[in-house]
Amino acid sequence: WDFGFHLDRGWWIDFGFGLALGGLLMGAIFVVELALGWVTVTDLWQTSADLSFPVAILVPLVAFLFVGYYEELLVRGYLLRNLAEGLGFGPISNRWAFLVAWAFTSALFGLLHAGNPNPSFVSSFNIGLAGLLLGLGILLTGELAIPIGLHISWNFFQGNVFGFPVSGVRVSDATVIAIRQSGPPLWTGGAFGPEAGLLGLIAIVLGCLLTLLWVRWRTGKLALHTPF
């Protein structure tokens, strides 16, 4: 419970919002690139394995379920909370301790992906900003529901629905839409994927705004959740 797993009805509703948000943001990136001629659809329901597509797609789906769970549990559930608790002493208020922990763990999140294939300063910076987006859910609700849901669907839709590289890693097990990508890397992120481009940055900002609107609609208020 302390790590953000009060698995009540509200938790699962927020989890569903996170899942929907990741798919929506990645879908928006795909539609924009398709409209501008930066991606070309080369195949549908593509799989490299000797398995039917429904079976083949389960492998990356399960993998991203675990990735979304353990990365959010580690970075947001454990590190962010414990860092905030450790900083909250003397003249440092709970609010500032939480904000500093949010910023620090987001920067760390970016650095943790610096060893991925085809990295750059921009990719690490943008993933650090994505860490702010992922942390916003726990910042406002105290729960990991939104971060876990968003993390899972962001990765899955990015790689296995729309065929983009996932943080530099080309997913090849199974892809709903196989693409050939062109366009300016400044906008598309090139070989690293959307997270290293301006479209990814815009999606992160939009995700923050939609998360704020969701929490405001669900709870009737916007405030930091700081009862440590």
N, C-alpha and C positions, 0 to 999 in steps of 0.2 A: 504493500500500500504506500509506503514512504517513497518508493521510486516512481509512483504515478500509475498504479494499477488498481484503482477502485472500480472493479468491473461491474458497475451498475448499468442501468439502461442508458443514462446520459453518456457514459464512457463509450458504449458501442455506437451511439448516434454520432458522437464526435469522430470516432474511428471511421465510420462510413463517410463523413464529410472529408476527412483526410484522403481516403481512397479516391473519392470523386474529384477532389481538387488536383491531385497529381495527374490523373488522366486528362482533366480539362486543360491544365497548363501545357502539358506535352502535346496534346491535340492541337492547341492553338499555335504552337511553334510549327508543327507539321503543316497545318493549313496555310500559314503565312509563307513558308518556304515553297510549298507546292504552287501557291498562287503566283509567286515571283519567279518560278522556274528554276529554283535552286535545288529541288529534288525531282527525280524522275522515278516513277514506280516501275520496277522491272519484273516483279512477280508478286503473287499473293499466296498465302498459306504455305510458305516455303519452309522446308526442313532439310537438314543435312544428315539426319539419322535415318536408319532403316526402321522407322517407326511411323505409325500414323500421326498426323499432326496433333490431334487432341492429346495423345500420350506424350509426344515430344515436347509440347508446350508446358507440360506439368513440371519438367525438370527445372527450367529457369524460374517458373512461378514459385515453386517451393524454395529455390535458392534465394530469391529476392524476399520472400516472406521471412526467412531467417536473417538475411542481411538487414532488413528494415528493423527487425526486432532487436538484434544484438547490438547494432550500432547506436540505436536510440537509447537502449538500456544503458550502454556504457557511457556515451558522451552526454546525453541529456539527463537520463535517469540517475546515474551515479555521479559522474564528474561535476556536472553543473550544480547539482544539489549540494554535494559535499563541499565544493569550492565556495558556494554562497554561504553555507553554514560557517566555514572557516574564516571567511572575510568579515562576517557580521559581528564585530566586536568593537569596543571603544567608541570613537566618534563616527564609525561607519554604520549607517543605517541598514536595515534589511533590504530596503529598496535599492540602494547603491551596491550592496554586496551582490544582489541578484543580477543587476544589470552588468556589473563587471564580470561575473561568472558567465553570463550569457555571451558577452563579447569574446572572452578568452576561449571558451570551449568552441565557439564558432570558428575562430582563427585556427585552433588546433584541428578542427574538422577539415579545414582547407588543407592544412599541412599533411594530414594523414593520407590525402589523395595525391600528394605531390610525386609519389613514386609510381603512379599509374602510367600506362603507356601514353606517349605524346603529351606530356604535361607542359605547362607554361606558367609564367607568373599570373597571367589573366585567368587561367583555369583554376589555380589555387585560390586566387582572390574571389572569384565568383562562387566557388564551392564554400568558401568561408561565409559569403553572403547567404548562400543556401542554408548554411548552418544557422544563421539568424532566423531565416524563415521557419526551419524545422523547430528551433527553440521557442519560437513565438507561441506555439500551442501550449507548451508547459509553462511558459512565462505568465500566460493569462488564465490558465485553468488548473495548473498544478498536476495535470495528468499527461501521460504519454500517448493518449489515444490519437490525437491529431498528428503528432510527429511520426508515429509508426505507420499509420495509414498513408500519409503523404509520401513517406520515404519508399514504401513498398510500391505504390502505384507509379510514382515518378520514375523509378528505375525500370519497372516492368513495361510500362507504356513506351518509355524511351527506347528500350532495346528490342522488346519482343512484340510490340504492336506496330511501332512506326519505323523500326529498323535503324535507328541512330546508334552510334557508339555510346556506351554507358560509362562516363568518366574515363574515356580513352580505351575502353575494352569493347571490342567488336563481338557482339552476341551472335552466335551462328547456330545454336541448337534448333530454334524454331522462331519464325517471324511471320506475323500476320501480313505485314506489308514489307516487301524487300525493296530497297531504294538504291539509286545511284546518286550521290550527292555532288553538287558543284556549288557555285555561289561564293561570295567573299567570306573567307574564314573569320574576318572580324565580326561578322554577323552570325554565321552558322556555327562557329567554333571549330570548323575543320575536322581533323582526324580525332580530336578529343571528344567531339559531340557538342550539343547545344549549350552545355554548362560553361563552355569556354568562349561563348559568343555573346553579342549584344542582345540577341533574341532571348537567350537564356537569362540574361540579367533582367530584361523587361518582365519575363515570366516570374522571376523571383519577387520583384516589386509588386506585381499584380497579385501573386500568391499571398504576400503579406497583407495587402489591402483586403482581399477576400476573407482571410482568416480573422482580421479585426472585425469585419462586418458580421461574420458568422457568430463569433463569440458575443458580440453586442446583441445580436438577435436572439441567441440562445439563452443568455444570462441576464440581459437587460442592462449590462454595465460593461465598462472596460477598465480593468484595474489589475495591477500586478498581484500575483498570488504569492505572497511572501511569508506565510505562517510556518517558519522553520523552528 
